[in-house]
Amino acid sequence: MSMIERILFPVDFSPSCTAMAPYVIRAAEMFCAHVSLVHVCDLASHNGFELLVRVPQEIAEEHEGIAEERLQSFLEVEFPPAASARILRSGEAAAEIAEIAQTGRFDLIVMPTHAGRFRRMLLGSTTAKVLNDAECPVLTTQHAEGKIPRPLEHRVWACAIGLSQDSDRVLRMASRSAAEVGAQLTVIHAASDPDALNVRRRQLDELLEKAGCEAAVQIATGPVKEALLEAACRSGADALIVGRRLGAGSLGRLKDLTYSLIRDSPFPVLSV
């Protein structure tokens, strides 16, 4: 059984969302997965003029009809409706996306980030909330409209490992998925103390042996985020795999390092 059989693609009809389609197609082709598109509309949002001439229920029904038409025709060449289901929901976007992913047993969510002024908006509030709430892996990339995915044949992945209690799970997922699609995997660890490199190397070797992973290993020194991204770039990676589930609970999954990696990575980030 493939690790990724069902992909959920949240769409808001924006240029960033349209530009994300090639990444969705690339992931679907690599894993032979089915893609479903979901759009969440806010039926409670009305302008003042509409409320002057019609009742809220009538306005909501019209907005829902318009959203349904746009969803059915959106990217219909890339994702023919007969093969890619369309799901329309109303409510708070991130909550609905996370709920659909869980109840629909989706294996992966693919969505863009959106730049903005405030820290949370650097990812886009919906994307940040989905990353925090969704149980399944999430693939994101910033400024998708300005990038072109590498050819399907180029499958070089980097996996950031921090030697935490969650590292074994992240490494096993990265190793299994890379083996499934024939990707070259490099494990990257950032060490701020150069004197501890030998100790870290032994720990990484033990971790890889335990996980049955034969990936190449790089130990980068310096500030963690910068060291990880620089090493991933040097490896020629077209995707970076990071963990985000260690902090599940009242503080959420999206920790500072994961957030900054997703925000600043020059290539897509798969958070698991």
C-alpha positions, 0 to 999 in steps of 0.5 A: 500500500502506498503511503500517499493514496489521497491528496487534498488540494484546498483552493481559493481561486487565487494566483498562488493556488493556481500556481500550486497545481503543478506541485499537486500534479507532481506529487500525485504522479510520483505516488499514483495518488488521487486528488480532490479539490476543496473550497470553503466559502464564507456564507455569512459574509455580506456587504451592506448593499446586499443586506439592503435588498435581500435577506441573508438566506437568499444571499448565502444561497447565491454565494454558495451557487457561485462558489459551486460553479467556480469550483467545478470549472477551476483547473478542470484541464489539470484536474478533470472533474470526472477524476478529481472530486470537488468538495464544497464546504462553508465555515472557517476555512482551516477548520473545515480543511483539517476536518475533511482531511481527517474524516476523508482519510486523506494522506496529504494536503498540498497548499501554498503560503501567502506573504503578508505583513504580520508574522502569522500572515507570512504563511497566511492565516489559513495555511498556518492553522492547517499546519497546526491542526491537520493530522496528516502531512502538509506540503507547502511552498511560498511564492508558488506563482514565481517558481516552476517545479523541477522535472518529475525525474529529479527526486532529491529530498532532504530531511531535517533531523534534530535528534529529539524524541520525534526524530525516529518517526520523522526519519522513518516516514522520510525514508519510507516515502523516498524509497517508495518513489525512488528519491535520493534522501539526505539527512541533515542535522544542524549542530551549534557546537562544533566540539560535539560533531563526533557525538552527533554523528554517532547518534545519527548513525545509530538513529539511521541504523535503528530506522533501517535508513541508508541515507547520506548524512550531513552535519551543518554548523551555525544557526539552526535554520540557516544551517539546515536550509544552506545544507539542503540547498547544497544537496540539490534538494527539491523538497525538505521534510521536517517534523511538526507533531512533537508539540501537539496539545495546548501549544499546537504543532507549529513550533518556531523552527518549523514555522521559520523553515516553512516561511523561508525555504526556497523549495517546498517543505513537507511537514509530517 
